[in-house]
Amino acid sequence: MFETTDETWWTELATRESHGIAVSLFWSRSTNLLMVAVSDAANDDYFELVLEEHEQGLDVFNHPYAHAAARGVEFGGARSEPEVMLDAA
């Protein structure tokens, strides 16, 4: 799921899965950041939320879609199809 680099090692603190939606809470020792990753197998959707200092990790872990919507992250059916640019030449 994640590629590990020399700069960032993510440690999984918690994970849960229900109805094809997997939610994981990660912590980076090197940066002291928390991240929540969400994968929805049914919609082939994936997004990550890197938490701000004021955000509670378990709150974002338990309500990732609410936090994603508050940040303007588009997911599922809300995402528009990518525009295809045709060469005019």
C-alpha positions as CSV (number, residue, x, y, z in Angstrom):
1,M,0.0,0.0,0.0
2,F,2.7,2.5,1.0
3,E,6.2,2.8,-0.3
4,T,8.7,3.3,2.5
5,T,11.4,5.8,1.9
6,D,14.5,6.7,4.0
7,E,12.7,10.0,5.1
8,T,9.4,8.5,6.2
9,W,8.7,5.2,8.0
10,W,5.0,4.8,8.6
11,T,3.9,2.6,11.6
12,E,0.3,1.3,11.5
13,L,-1.4,2.2,14.8
14,A,-4.9,1.0,14.0
15,T,-6.9,-0.5,11.2
16,R,-10.5,-1.5,10.5
17,E,-12.5,-2.9,7.6
18,S,-16.2,-3.1,6.9
19,H,-18.1,-3.7,3.7
20,G,-15.0,-3.3,1.5
21,I,-13.9,0.0,3.1
22,A,-10.5,-0.2,4.9
23,V,-9.4,2.6,7.2
24,S,-5.9,2.7,8.7
25,L,-4.2,5.1,11.1
26,F,-0.4,5.6,10.6
27,W,2.3,7.5,12.5
28,S,5.6,8.7,11.2
29,R,8.4,8.6,13.8
30,S,10.7,10.8,11.7
31,T,8.1,13.6,11.2
32,N,5.8,12.8,14.1
33,L,2.8,13.1,11.7
34,L,-0.4,11.1,11.7
35,M,-2.1,10.0,8.6
36,V,-5.4,8.2,7.9
37,A,-5.6,6.2,4.7
38,V,-9.0,5.1,3.3
39,S,-9.5,2.5,0.6
40,D,-12.9,1.6,-0.9
41,A,-12.7,-1.6,-2.9
42,A,-16.2,-1.3,-4.3
43,N,-15.6,2.1,-5.9
44,D,-11.9,1.6,-6.5
45,D,-11.3,4.8,-4.4
46,Y,-8.4,5.8,-2.2
47,F,-7.4,8.9,-0.3
48,E,-5.1,9.9,2.5
49,L,-5.5,12.6,5.2
50,V,-2.4,13.9,6.9
51,L,-3.5,15.3,10.2
52,E,-2.9,18.9,11.4
53,E,-1.6,19.4,14.9
54,H,-5.0,20.3,16.3
55,E,-6.8,17.2,14.8
56,Q,-7.4,14.1,17.0
57,G,-6.1,11.0,15.3
58,L,-8.9,8.7,16.5
59,D,-11.6,11.2,15.5
60,V,-10.2,11.3,11.9
61,F,-9.8,7.5,12.0
62,N,-13.4,7.0,13.1
63,H,-14.9,9.7,10.7
64,P,-12.6,9.9,7.7
65,Y,-15.3,10.8,5.2
66,A,-16.5,13.8,7.3
67,H,-12.9,15.1,7.6
68,A,-12.3,14.5,3.9
69,A,-15.5,16.4,3.0
70,A,-14.5,19.3,5.3
71,R,-11.2,19.5,3.4
72,G,-12.8,19.4,0.0
73,V,-11.5,16.0,-0.9
74,E,-13.7,14.4,-3.6
75,F,-14.3,10.7,-3.4
76,G,-16.7,8.1,-4.8
77,G,-19.5,9.4,-7.1
78,A,-18.7,13.0,-6.3
79,R,-15.4,12.9,-8.3
80,S,-15.8,14.2,-11.9
81,E,-14.2,12.3,-14.7
82,P,-10.9,13.7,-15.9
83,E,-11.0,16.0,-18.8
84,V,-9.5,14.7,-22.0
85,M,-7.6,17.3,-24.0
86,L,-7.5,16.7,-27.7
87,D,-4.8,18.1,-29.9
88,A,-6.2,20.7,-32.2
89,A,-3.5,20.1,-34.8
